[in-house]
Amino acid sequence: MLIILNMNVDYMGQIYFGKMYEKNRKFEFITVRRDSQEIRLCAKGTAVYVNSNLQTKKSERIPVHIKQELESIYMYSEELELE
């Protein structure tokens, strides 16, 4: 089970509920808002995740198949051309 241990967010502009989406990239995420064709950075932050075994109460490596699945949904900030 992936557990968030710490999360920090810096808001860069106004954000309205329902008009944004998030994509995760390893321990970082970006949130963008689409205004017609415009894409702009609204928030950026970091999060620390741990893969925890609830039975042994110890951390474990994230399995390769889960890493691959997470990587398939990442949106790289370089692709967004954000300033």
SULSULKA-V413206 format. One record per residue. RES is the residue in three letters. OMEGA is omega in radians with two decimals (NA if undefined). Layout:
# SULSULKA-V413206
RES|OMEGA + RES|OMEGA
This chain:
# SULSULKA-V413206
MET|3.09 + LEU|-3.12 + ILE|3.05 + ILE|3.12 + LEU|-3.08 + ASN|3.11 + MET|3.12 + ASN|-3.12 + VAL|3.00 + ASP|3.14 + TYR|-3.07 + MET|-3.11 + GLY|-3.13 + GLN|3.08 + ILE|3.11 + TYR|3.13 + PHE|3.12 + GLY|-3.14 + LYS|-3.13 + MET|3.01 + TYR|-3.09 + GLU|3.01 + LYS|-3.11 + ASN|3.09 + ARG|-3.07 + LYS|-3.11 + PHE|3.13 + GLU|3.03 + PHE|3.04 + ILE|3.07 + THR|3.13 + VAL|3.10 + ARG|3.13 + ARG|3.01 + ASP|-2.99 + SER|-3.12 + GLN|-3.08 + GLU|3.01 + ILE|3.13 + ARG|3.13 + LEU|3.12 + CYS|-3.14 + ALA|3.04 + LYS|-3.10 + GLY|3.11 + THR|3.08 + ALA|3.09 + VAL|3.13 + TYR|3.02 + VAL|3.04 + ASN|-3.03 + SER|3.02 + ASN|-3.05 + LEU|3.14 + GLN|-3.12 + THR|-3.10 + LYS|3.10 + LYS|3.10 + SER|3.13 + GLU|3.05 + ARG|3.06 + ILE|-3.14 + PRO|-3.08 + VAL|-3.10 + HIS|3.09 + ILE|3.07 + LYS|-3.13 + GLN|3.12 + GLU|3.11 + LEU|-3.14 + GLU|-3.12 + SER|-3.13 + ILE|-3.11 + TYR|3.00 + MET|-3.10 + TYR|-3.09 + SER|3.12 + GLU|-3.11 + GLU|-3.07 + LEU|-3.12 + GLU|-3.13 + LEU|3.11 + GLU|NA
